[in-house]
Amino acid sequence: MKILSITAQKPHSTGSGVYLTELVKNWAEAGHEQSVIGGVYEEDQVDFPDGVKFYPVFYQTEALPFAITGMSDEMPYESTCYKDLTSEMLGQFREIFCRTIEDAVRELNPDVIVCHHLYLLAAMVREWYPGKKIIAICHGSDLRQIEKNTLEREYIKERIRQLDGVIALHREQKKEIERIFQVKEEKIKVAGVGYNDKIFFQTGEKKEKKESFQIIFAGKVSEKKGVCSLLRALSYLPYPKEKLKVVLAGGHGPEEEYEQIQQLATECRYPVQFLGMLSQAELAEQFRQSDVFILPSFFEGLALVNIEAMACGCKVVCSDIPGMKDWFEENVPGEQITFVKLPRMENTDEPVAEELPAFEQRLAEALRQKLEQTEEETPQLSQISWRKISECVLR
């Protein structure tokens, strides 16, 4: 089969980028002919298997003179919010992607086009290629974007309804896709997520009871990912300063917000280390050195990073994102993630301020229980693989 994968943003960064890259790698191993289109900067490096042709769309150039459009308002690299696109910027976006996709379609003549995110570019591709089989993969952030941002909203919804198929990460997300886009139920299939067991694994050394602990967060170091709440929650923990260390792995959003997070970290009782963006191998090593992984996010798709952390031997604490708990219970036998009830939310991903203290106390209690838990059943991850996900998507 000939497959063209398309994303408007970087193909290797963020959860959706990892998803795209892993699908492409597994389809290459299965012998499919492929091309990829992604939005990058001229200095960026891409890493796809031999034989996969990459068509870059370069941002911050004369043809596209602004930063990469980010599906989240805070990306881990320089980005432009979709809500800030002017009509001129939108025209430039449309023109350069149309020209690049036209080149790729002419050269590859794909049997199927796979768009990542149920959003603007997927809608455009549907418009441009009415005779092609086109599916799109939902990553969660696209649902938040369409709910919060009026940019081309009705145009996007109409074209998404016309797709040949939509891939959801879990059943709750499938319901949201039906509600928001009015996509027919039979067009939406649930595929889940996989993980790379060649990178994320335990060394085989049994973790012994220690005198000190390490907590790790991985993701965008931002308020929407719950990092501010995490840092405040640490004040409720009962341990002396030397017994606990916290590491934050990932890029960050706006400088002003990042400075506020850094200030919270300096005021924290426990040492907080900012690791910045890590490669997957570097992140896996940090997981292996840590005791508990925490993801206190206010909005997520399915949080692949939970699986990666578990695979490396971390206990996991995660905010109770709708649909996530059910998926893990059904697909990961032996998982013992502690899901923490979210505060009441407004405007999709904004917590009600007066409910944050109680949420942060719940986070602290969940962390304390995990840190003091001596043994935990090993989760069975053998059924969670990118190979199976890639086969599922093509089916």
N, C-alpha and C positions, 0 to 999 in steps of 0.2 A: 504494500500500500504506500501511496505517496501522501505525506502529511506536512502541512504548513502550520507551524505554531506562531501565534502573534501575541505580543504584549506591548503596551504603550510605555512601560517603564523598564528598569534594569532587569535582565533575565536571571541574574544570579543572587540578587539581594532580596530580602524579606521572604516571608513564607510562600507567597505566590511565585516568586522567582525560583525558589528551591523546588516547588511543585513542578513548574515548567521544565526545569533542567533535568529533574529525575525522570519525568515522562520521556523526554527526548533521548536520554541515555538508554533507557530500557527499550524504547522502540528501535533504537539503532542496533542494540544487541539482538533484537528479534528480526532484523533484516529489512526494516522499513526504510524507504527513501525519504529524506526530510530536509526542510529548510526552516529557519527561525528568523523572525523579525522582532527586534526589541529596541527600546529607547535607551540610549547611552550617551556618555560624553566622549569626546575624541580620545581622551587619555585612558578610558576604561579598557580592560582586558576581558575577553569572553573565553569560555572553556567548554566547547562541545565536542562530541566524538568526531573522529575523522569521517569525512564524507557528508557531514551536516553543514550546509551552507548557511552562513549568518549574514543577514541584511541589516546593517545598523541604520537607525534613524538618529542622527546626531542633533542633540539639543545644544543650546548656547552657540549657535552658528548663525550665519547671515540668513539662511533659509528658515531657521527655527530659533529665534533670538531670545529664548527664555529657558528657565530650568525645567528639568523633567517633570511632567505632570504626575503627581502622586495620588494614588487611590486613597491614601490616608492624608489628613491635613498635616500630620507631622511624620515625615519620612526620615529614615536614617542617613539620608544624603540630601544635598541641595535639591529643592523641588519647588514646583509651582502648584498651588491649590487649584483645583478645577473651578471653584467658585470665583477665582480671580481672573479667569480667562476673559479677555475682551473679544469683541467680534473679529478684530484683526488677528489676534492670537489664534482664535478658533479656526479662522481661514487658513492660517499658516500650518497649523496642526493637521487639518484635513488634507491640504495639498501635498505635504511631504509624505504623509503615511499613504495616501492614495497612490502616489507615484512609486513608492518603494514596494508596496504590496502588489502593484501591477507588474513590476519587474519580476518579483518572486513567483507570482501565479503564471506568468508567461513562460518562465524557465522551467518550473517544476510541474505545472499543470496538476495541482494536488487533487487527490480523491476526496480529501476532507481538510477543512480549515478549522483549527482549534484555537479559539480566542480565550485569553485569560482575563477574567472579570466581565460581569454582566453590566457593561457600561458603554461609554461613548464610542470607543474604537470598535467594539463588537457590533454595535448598532450600525456604524458606518460600513463595516465589512459586509454585513447583511444587505445593506442598500446597494453596494457596488457589485456584488456577485450573487444576484438572485437565483442563478442556476447552479450554484455550487452547494455542496453539503457542508453546512457550517454548524459547529457546536460551540458552546462557551462554558467555561468552568467558573463557578461562583467561589469566591474566596472570603466572603463575609464583609470585607471592607467596601465592596461594591454596593451591597445592600444599604450600608450606612450612608454612602455617598448619594445614592438616588433618593433616600429619605430626607437628607439634610440640604441638598443642593438642587435648586430649580433649573440649573443649566441644561437646556435641551431635554428636559425631563420627559415630556410626552413623546418626543421623537425617539428617545432611547427605549421607552417602554414599548412603543409600537414595534420597533425593529427586533427587540429581544423576543417578543411574542412570535415573531416569524422565523426564529432559529429552528433548525432541524432537531436540536436536542440541547439540553442543559444538564450539566453535572453539578450536583450538590454534595456537600461534605457530610451532611447528616440529615436525619428526617425532619428535625425542627427547621433547619435551613430550607429544606424543600417546601415546607408549608409557607415560609416567608416569601420564597420566590413566587409561589402561586398567588399569594395575597398581593404582593407589590406589583408584579408584572402581568398578572392574569395569564400566565403560561399554563397550557393544559397539563394536567397532572401526569398523563402518560408520556409527555415529552421530557420529564425530569427524572433522572436516575441518580441514586446515591452511590458514591464511590468511596468516600472516606479519604484517609491519607496513609502514606507509608513512611518508612524511614530507612536510612542507609546503614545496614548492620555491619558494613565494612569500616565505618567510621565510628559509629556510636555503639559501644559494647563495653562490657566489664572485663577487667584484666584477669579475673579468676581469683584474685586475692580477696579473701573475706575481710570485710571491714570490721575491725575490732572496736570495742567501746573506747571512746576517746575522752580526753580531758577537755578538749576544745572542739568547737564545731564551725562549719562553714556553710552559710546560706548563699545560694546563687540565684540571680535573676538574669534572664536572657531575653532580649527583645529591644524595641525602641525605648530608650531611657526617657520616658515622657509621663506627663500627668495622666493621659488617657490609658496608659498601660498600668496605672496604679502604683507607679514608683513613689510618688509623694506619700501615698497612704502607707506603703510598705515602710518607708523611712520613719514615719510617725509611729507606726505600729511597734517598731523595735523598742520604743520607750516603755512598753508594757511588759517586756520580757524580764525575767527575774535574775538573769545571769550576770556575774561580774564581767567587767570590760574585757579581760584577757581570755574569756571563755568562748567568745563568739566573734566571727569575722563575716562581713557581708561583701560580696562581689557583684557588680553590675556589668553585664556584658552586652554591648550593642551600641549602635550609633544613637544620635539624639536629634531632636527637632530644633525649634527656634532657640537662638542663643539666650534670650531673656528667660525662657522657661528652664533651660539647662542650668543657667546660673542659679536660679531658685532651688533647683534640685541639689546642686552642689552645696548650697548654703545649708539646706536641710541635712545633708550628709555630714557637714562639719559640726553641726549641733548634736549629732547622734552620739549616744553613749558608746557605741561600738564602732570599730574602724570600718570604713566603707571604701572600697577600692573600685575605681572606674576603669574597666578594661578596654573600652572602646569596641570597635568592630573587630570580630575574630573570624578566622576561617573556621569551617566546620570541624576540622581536625583539632584546632586550638580550643574550640568550644567543648568538644568531647572530652578533652583532657581536663578542662576546668570542672566539668560535670563529675568526672571520676575523682576529683579531689574534694568534692563537696558532699554534704550530708543531705541537704534538703534543697530542692528547686522550688521556687515560688513564682507564680504568675498571677498577680492580683488585678489583672486587666478588667476594664469596664466593658470591653467589646472585643470579640474574637470570632474567627471562623471555627476551626477545630483544634488549633494550637498543636501543630506538629511537634513543637519543642517539648511538650509534655512527654511524648513518646521517646524522643531522643534522650531526655534526662533520665527516664526510667531505664532505658536500655543501658545506661552507664552506671546504674546502681543507685541513683538518687531517689529518695522519697519525694513525693510531690504534693504541694499545696496549690490550689488553683481556685480562682473565683468561679462561682457557679453560673457559668454562661449557659443560656438556654440551649438544650440539645446535646451539650458536650458530655454530661454525666451519663446519659442514656447510651451514647455511642461507645464510650469506654467500657461500660458494664457489658455491652453486647459483644464487643470485638476484642477486648483485652482481658482474658481470664486471669484472675489473680491480681488485677490492679487494685491498689488501695489508695487512690488519690483522695485527699481530703478537700472536698469542695466547700467553699466559704460563701455563704449567702451574700449577694450583692446588696448595696444600698438601693433605694428607689431611684430610678433613672428618669431623666428628662431629655427630650430632643435626642433620643436614640442612645447616646453614649456619655451623657453628662450626669454625674451623680448629684443627688440633692445634698447640699452642703451640710445640713444639720444631721444627716444620717451617716456621715463619714466617720465620726468618732466611734460609733458602735461597730461599724464595719471593720475599722482598724483594730479594735479590741478582739473581734472574731478572728482576724488574721493572726494576731499575736498568740491567741490561744491555740489555733491550729498549728502554728510553728512550734510552740512549746511542746505540744503533744508529739509531733513528728520527731523533734530533736531528742526527746526522752524515750521514744519507742525503741526498744532494743532489737527487735527482729520484725521483719515484714516479709510476707509471702512474695516470692519472685514472680513478677508478671510474665505471662506467656505471650511473647511478641512474634512467634513464628508465623502467624497468619497475617501479620502487618508488614507487607513488603511493597516496594515501588513496582516490582514486576507484576504483582497481582493487580495493583491499582491501574497500571498502564494497560493491562489486558482488559480490565473492566471498562475503562474509558472507551477503548476501541469497540468493544461489544456494543 
